[in-house]
Amino acid sequence: MPVILLASPGQIFRHTRYYHDTTGWHTKYLLVLAADNNDIVYRLLTSRAHARPEAPPCYHGDPYPGFYLGLLGGSLSTKSWLDLRRQDDYDYRQFAADLTGGLVTPETNLPLPQLCAALDCAANADDTSKQQTRLMRDQRARLSCE
């Protein structure tokens, strides 16, 4: 069955109600890495370095693994890292509902070379599941990443 894409790998989305705590709802940005007909593999963006280096951009160490994305522009006006800690996939039906309902909106796209490097880094992160790794490696192949 072919994959019908609601979100393309490399797209960064803004989720206005990603999580709730005692202060209210919080916005998060997420990068789509791969998708199939059931799930969207993504990782959250963070502007908090927390000992994540800028160079090399791919970091699998402690305390927080990450991939340095740099300054992305627009509403992402501070340095950003891809948070490579464990993340469940986004259910495709829920993503579609959140997109239709306006909770999730597209922000920008990563350039292909940067997406390829991010896919490679995320696929090899300790917290990435085998299924997520397979989907990300398949996506790299479809994109003809080197």
N, C-alpha and C positions, 0 to 999 in steps of 0.2 A: 504494500500500500504506500503511495507517495506521501511525503510529508508536505502538508499545507502550512506555509510559514506565516505566522502572525508576527513573528519577530525574527529578524535575520541575525546570524552570528555577527558580532561586532557592534550591534546596536546597544546604546546605553539608554536606559529608561529611568525616569523619575517616578517613584512610587510614593504618593503623598500620605498614605496611611500604612506604612510598612509595619510599624509596631507601636504599641500603646503602653504607657507607664503612668505613674502618678501625675506627671505633668501634662499628659495628653498624647495625641498622635504625633509620630515622628516620620519625617521624610527620609528615604534612602534612595540611592542611585544603584542600579544594577547593570552589569554587563552580560549580555546573552553570549554564551560560548558555543552552545550546540542545542539541537532540538530533535525530537522525534514526535510521533503522533500522540504521545502520552505526556511527555515532560519537556520542560525547558531547563537546560543546565545553565546556571548563572552563578556569578559571584558578586558580592557587594563591593562597592567602592568605599574607601575611607580617606579622609584627609589627615588622619592622625598617624604620624610616622611610627610611633611606638617601637623604635629601634629597627624599623624596616629601612634598608638602604635605598639610595637612588641608583647606585652603581655597585655591582651589576643589578639590572632591574629585577631579575628573578632571584628570590630569596626564599629558601625553604627552612631556615633556621628558627631558633627561639628568640624572643618569646612569641613573635607573630610572623608567620610566613606571609609574603606578599609579592606582588609584581608592580613595579613602579610605572605609572602611566604618564606622569608629568602634569603639565598644565594643559587641560583639555579645552578651556575657553567657555564662553557663555556663562551659564549658571554654575559651571564647575571651574571657578576662577582661582582655586587654590591647588597646590600639588595634590595629586591623587595616587593612591595605591589600590590594587585589586587585593582584597582580603582573601587569602587562600585557605582559611580555616574551613572546617566542615560546613557544608551548606546543602540542605535538602533541595531537590529539584522543585521547580514551580510547576504545579499541575497545569497542563495545557488548557483544560476547560476553565480553570480558575483564572489563568492569565487572560484568556479571551474575555471573560466576564469583567475583569478588572480594567482591561483595555477599553472595552465598550463603555463601561461605567465612568471612565475618566480618572480612575485611581492611578493608572499607569499611563504615562505619556512618553513618547520618544523624545530624546534630548539631542543626541549626536551619534556619530559612528566613529569607530576606531579605524585608522588607516590599515590596509591589509597587512603590511609587514609587522606592525605592532600587534594586530590581532593574532597573527601566526605565532609570534613570540609568546603572547599571553596564553594561547591555547597549549603550547608546549610546556610552559611553566606550570600552568594549572593542572594539566594531565599528569604531571609527575609529582605533584604535591602529596604529602603523606596522608592528608585527610580526604583526598579525592577517592570516591568509590570506584570499583572496577568497571561498573556500568558507565559512570561519568567519563572515566578515562577512555573507554572504547568509543563513546560518542564524540569526545573531543578529538581523538586521533582520526576517526573517520571524517570529521569536519575539516581537519587539517589537510587530509588527502583530497577532499572535494575542492578545497580552495587552492590546491597545488602549492602549498607552503613548502619552502625548502628546508 
